[in-house]
């Protein structure tokens, strides 16, 4: 099982230093949350049943592939992912270009985490019907895969329509960077089973992760993918010596950990975690 970190639980002032130390210590990947814009009055729920939005509208938001490309130039092995990128809110030319660039500049370390998005009025802000966001994402994933793998691409779909184009450079990873689908809903799990190379969940325990993995595997069987399983990434805690085995037994391939309680303590916390679990 691989260990990863997220910038989403860290003050941006500490992102750079923490990423470089994570690379040096042997963490597998770093993941950056993403939004295009944050409406002042947010509508939607990241986690069903929550009483208020999980972030403030004044939260700093960076262009995720651009920031990760900067980190790529200063690291060697750390994989660089989005948790998650709103691919469907943009034209797929934009998303495909951003991640192809990241993959080339990183030497093949891009991880494309995408989701339909929980904040419905973020879609209103750009003039798109939020009720279409799932279908737009599905179509955009298909277009990006073609742009990354085919010499000439022509597409006439429900949301995107274009005559033959060429797209270079192709990503370094073959056939393309892994696409992981984020979300806890049945729709998200089914989308991962149909279209994803991986699934990204939110904060879990080994028990709750195992339940989602069982659902995912059933949906993969329904989709005819019993021979090509999604990788599983979730956030979680390591609190005792048996926890790593419990996460593995739950079917988790990558665990995103947050071993710090304050951002200024992140680097030291990573070192302590690495001493216990990465040595």
Secondary structure, 3 states (H helix, E strand, C coil): CEEEEEHHHCCHHHHHHHHHHHHHHCCCEEEECCCCCCCCCCCCCCCCCCCCCCCCCCCCCCCHHHHHHHHHCCCCCCEEEECCECHHHCCHHHHHHHHHHHHHHHCCCEEEEECCCCCHHHHHHCCCCHHHHHHHHHHHHHHHHHHHHCCCEEEECCCCEEEEECCCCCCCCCCCCEEEEECCCHHHHHHHHHHCCEEEEEECCHHHHHHHHHHHHHHHHHCCCCCCCCEEEEECCCCCCCHHHHHHHCCCCEEECCCCCCHHHHHHHHHHHHHHHCC
